[in-house]
Amino acid sequence: MKINIPFIKHIAELSRIKLSKDELEKFTPQMKTILDSATVVQDVNTEGKQPMKRHIPFSTLREDEAGETLTQDEVLKNAPHKELGFIKVYGKVFGSIEES
């Protein structure tokens, strides 16, 4: 599938989203990166793996109770790449380093 500006414009129209020319130019390579990332999953060896079919009823789940949490500094202390208080992720799945 060719990801280009007319394709993104068509998807935006189907989604009832109005995009400016600048937004179309910005989002087209981003959408290509996202869709290319999904193809990485196709390379995973699933030989001998059965599809997940088990349904877990909600009645068997534990109650959701708030517990002790980490501070933002504790969460970020081991992250190699941080920006504006968030972990910045790179790699094969997420694409190369992009400017924000």
N, C-alpha and C positions, 0 to 999 in steps of 0.2 A: 504494500500500500504506500503510495506516495503522499507524504505529509508536506503540503505546501499551503500558501496563503488562501487560495480558493477553497481548499478542503477545510481549513480551520474556520473560514468565514461561513461555510455551509453548516458545519457542526454548531457554530455559535447561533446561526439563524434557527436551526432545529431546536436548540436549547433556549431560544428566546433571550439571548444575551447580545447586547449591542456592544461591539468592539470597535474602537477607533483604528485608523490605519496603523498608528504607532503600536497599539496593543496587538494587532494582528502580526506585525513584524516581530514583536517581542515574544509572543506566545507560540509562534510556529516552531522555532527551534526547541523551545522548552517542551512542547507536546511531542516532538520527534524523540527527544531524549527519554521522556516518560514511556512512550510506546516501545522504544528500542530496549528499555530496561526490562520490560515484560517478557521480551524474547529470551532473556537470560534463563528464565524458568524452564524454557523448552530444552535447554541443554542438561538439565538435571536428570541423572539416571534413575528412572523409576521402575526398572526391570524387577519383577518379583514383588512389587509393592501393590497392595490392595487399596482401592479407594476407601476413604473414610465413610462409613455408612451408619455409624452408631449415633443415635439420637440421645441426648442427655436431657431429661425432663427438668424443668426449673424447680420442681418440688424437691429434688435431691440436692440442690445447691445449698451451701451454708449461708447464713445471714451475713450481709455485708456490714462490717463494723469498722469504724475508723480506728486506726491504730497510730503508733508512733511514726512520724515521717522524717525524711531527711531534709536538711536545709538546702537551698539552691547551691550554696557553695560546696556542700558535701557531695551533691550530685555531680557537679561540674569539675571537681578536683582532679579526676583521672581522665577527663575527656581531652584528647590531643588537640582538637579544634573547637573553639568556642567563639560565639559572636552574639552580642547583645543579650547575654544571659541564657543562650540556648546552645545545645550541642550541634555543631555543623558536621554533616555527614558527607563523605566523598566515597568514591570507589566505583567498581565495575557496575553495580546495580544503580547507583544514583548519578552516574555521569561524572565528568571531570569538574574541576573547580570552576565555578561560575561567579561572575561579579553580581553583587546584590543590587 
